[in-house]
Amino acid sequence: MINLLPPETKAQTNAARQNRLLLRYNIMLLAALGFLLLAMGVVYIYLASTKAAAEDTVTENIARAGNFGTVETEADAFRQDLSHAKQILDSDVTYTKVILEIANVLPRGVVLDTLSLDSESFGSPTTLAANAVNYETVLRLKDSLQASTIFSNVSIQTISDSRSGAYPLNATLSVTIRKDAAQ
């Protein structure tokens, strides 16, 4: 194949082909740029609407949190009340248990006249007043109290004879109730 075109026409033809190719590249570049700008616009609009929705949610949650402020205050007060109740229950003394154990320790023929129990009487000397039918019963009471697990340092202070009733002897005993007796 012989090319009979003059060199200038040939150069013009090559330039025209390159221009068309550059024009296609420019059109594709502008289309890509337009697509990118459109995509950026869509993303911007999406982010703006998401931001507005998030701000509305934050505002709504702050308003709700204001309503829960009273509930939170009440919950804190309830927690404090529970801690106070726990402290009270931990230091609570079960007097019923101690009284039942004392009743189990008493021998036949003895009745207690006075018994004062409070939280301070545990671990310190306390006085028991009892009425008995005879001296042997008073001694059995002392031995029974000494042998029990809730008393220590048992001693008879006084024994007096009233000569009246079913329990004529009045006995006063000094005892120490162990601190762990009410646990």
C-alpha positions, 0 to 999 in steps of 0.5 A, spaced: 500 500 500 502 506 497 500 512 501 499 518 496 497 523 501 501 529 501 505 530 508 501 536 510 494 532 509 497 526 512 499 530 518 492 534 519 489 527 519 493 524 524 492 531 528 484 530 527 485 523 530 489 525 536 484 530 537 478 526 536 481 521 541 483 527 546 476 529 545 473 522 547 478 522 553 475 529 555 468 527 555 469 521 559 473 525 564 468 530 564 462 525 565 467 521 571 467 528 574 460 529 573 459 523 576 463 524 582 460 531 583 453 528 583 456 522 588 459 527 593 452 531 593 448 525 594 453 523 600 453 530 603 445 530 603 445 523 606 450 525 611 446 532 613 439 528 613 443 523 618 446 529 622 439 532 623 436 525 625 442 524 630 441 531 633 433 530 634 435 523 637 440 527 642 435 532 643 429 527 645 434 523 649 436 529 653 428 531 654 427 523 656 433 524 661 430 530 664 424 526 666 428 520 668 432 525 673 427 524 678 427 516 677 434 516 678 434 521 685 429 516 687 433 510 685 439 513 689 435 514 695 432 507 695 440 505 694 441 509 701 435 506 704 437 499 702 444 500 705 441 503 712 437 497 712 443 492 711 447 495 716 441 495 721 439 488 720 447 486 720 447 489 727 440 486 729 440 482 735 435 476 735 432 476 742 428 470 741 433 465 740 437 467 746 430 467 750 429 460 748 436 458 749 435 460 756 428 457 757 431 450 755 437 451 760 432 452 766 431 446 770 425 444 773 423 448 779 425 454 777 422 460 774 425 467 772 423 473 775 426 478 771 431 478 765 433 484 761 436 484 755 439 489 750 444 489 745 449 492 751 448 486 755 451 481 751 459 480 753 458 484 759 455 482 766 448 481 767 443 480 773 438 474 773 433 474 778 430 467 779 425 464 784 426 456 786 423 451 790 429 449 794 437 450 794 438 444 790 434 447 784 438 454 785 445 450 785 442 446 779 440 452 775 447 455 776 450 449 774 446 449 768 447 456 766 455 455 767 454 448 762 450 452 757 454 455 751 451 462 751 453 464 758 460 464 762 462 467 769 456 464 772 455 466 780 450 466 785 450 473 788 444 472 793 439 467 795 433 469 800 427 465 803 421 469 802 417 463 805 411 464 800 408 461 794 410 455 790 417 458 789 419 460 796 427 462 794 429 468 791 436 467 787 440 473 784 445 470 779 450 474 775 452 472 768 455 474 762 451 473 756 456 471 750 457 476 744 455 471 739 449 468 743 444 472 738 448 470 732 
